[in-house]
Amino acid sequence: MNWKTVAKVLGKTLIAEAAVLVLPIIVAAIYGEATYWGFLLPIFALLLLSVPTFFIRSRENEDKNIYAKEGFAIVAFAWLLMSLIGALPFVITKAIPHYLDALFETISGFTTTGASVLSDVESLPRSILFWRSFTNWIGGMGVLVFVLAVLPKNNAGIMHAFRAEATGPNVGKLTSKMGHTARILYGIYIALTLLEMVFLLAGKMPVFDSITTALANAGTGGFSVRNNSIGSYGSLYIEIVVTVFMFLFSVNFNLYFLILTGHVVKALKNEEARVFFITVVAAIFIVAFNVYLSAVTAIDNFGTALRYSSFQVLSLSSTTGFSSIDYNAWPTLSKVIFLLLMVFGGMAGSTAGGIKMSRMIILSKSTAADIRKMVHPREIVTVKMEGEPVSQQTIGNVRIYFVTWVAILIFCCLLISIEDFGDFMTNFSASLSCIGNIGPGFNLVGPAANFSGYSYFSKVILSLEMLFGRLEIFPLIVLFSPATYRK
């Protein structure tokens, strides 16, 4: 392990976090809040940790490259350090007095999960609410995408760290230069965020609410500044805007690049995009009819059912976690569809969580191919994605990821069930929500509730599960592996 290179990149990452902590200080100044010490002290801590790394010097013949192991380690250490220090503002300002609760909230923010331990967010200072939503925005694209862009351009290993943080089975550069790729990604990300702010302001949403809602939506994190989330505004227009942008942020950002460069037809023909769109539309109408025809709901108008089903389907399939209504009382069929959407998640290369639609497509195609080979042993069956053959290595990686993902989901569900809090659906949906980076679950952790009822032991387990989900498992496995620390 090249620890000097790892330390240098971590130093840059911590400097980046110190820089973004200045923004909530500005918010505190605007609203006249005396919460600035809650952000200044973490900034000092970040500087103390990061400045020494700039004085690290490597010998002339020393390997300075970033290999796969270094890439995984950088990502895992960076996200852990960012979360550990990012929780301090909550504790110092006493918005969340207990550190483990604050750490849960911070990890939930950075991983864009949106699970919360807070029951009354409207009572918190604006600067804290801004930082809370901003963690969603930072975690959505990943701070390392920006940090790695300023590394020496001749370091071929930058791509290892980029792949370790990005989502999906295959990650590549949009252009030949990593720095250019990062600027394109962040440019699209910022443009879409600002566009949503403008649309929300046009719907007469308060300025502060528009900014924080757009930030949380962009990262598909779902941290709202209102106790009843988007349902607090009671506005069809706002729900439509948020729904549309939940879909846009769950789309692979590479497709936006193709559209911007004039390859519109190629973007529209993308297989994953088509499957994701069809899945979402089908789920919306099935849930709408189920809610409209069910006797357990008070919705007797199909238009109203379609309004609420559209919002909730996009909220859960994009893993944003906003809510416009408490769907706990909805029929069983709707809940089963919601659970499936939570597993599938959005598209690879987006800010959404879940297993990702591209992996589900590869899994289904490779399984069908294996069954066909059993029936016709001599037949050569090739799994294709976008018309191109999928390598056996990619298929193997997808299957390993799926099995490991499910194993972590079940294991963590068993661990949090030890304390006997809630029923099976509560604990299972809580575990699924955290590893899928979704936010709300069902029953005691539903959209009208929160995760405060769990013990600190369970909150630590769920926090780790959120990190496993956002970093897609393998960086944390490398971090906890003894082999990483051997010479």
Secondary structure, DSSP 8 states (H G I E B T S, - for coil): --HHHHHHHHHHHHHHHHHHTHHHHHHHHHTT-S-THHHHHHHHHHHHHHGGGGG----TTS-----HHHHHHHHHHHHHHHHHHHTHHHHHTTSS-SHHHHHHHHHHHHTT----S-S-GGGS-HHHHHHHHHHHHHHHH-HHHHHGGGS-TT-TTHHHHHHHHS-SS----SSS-HHHHHHHHHHHHHHHHHHHHHHHHHTT--HHHHHHHHHHHHTT----SSTTGGGGT--HHHHHHHHHHHHHHTS-HHHHHHHHTT-HHHHHT-HHHHHHHHHHHHHHHHHHHHHHH-SSS----HHHHHHHHHHHHHHHHTT----SS-GGGS-HHHHHHHHHHHHH-S-TTSS--SS-HHHHHHHHHHHHHHHHHHHSTT-----EETTEE--HHHHHHHHHHHHHHHHHHHHHHHHHTTTT-S-HHHHHHHHHHHHTT----SGGGSTT--STTS-HHHHHHHHHHHHHHHTTSHHHHHHH-GGGG--
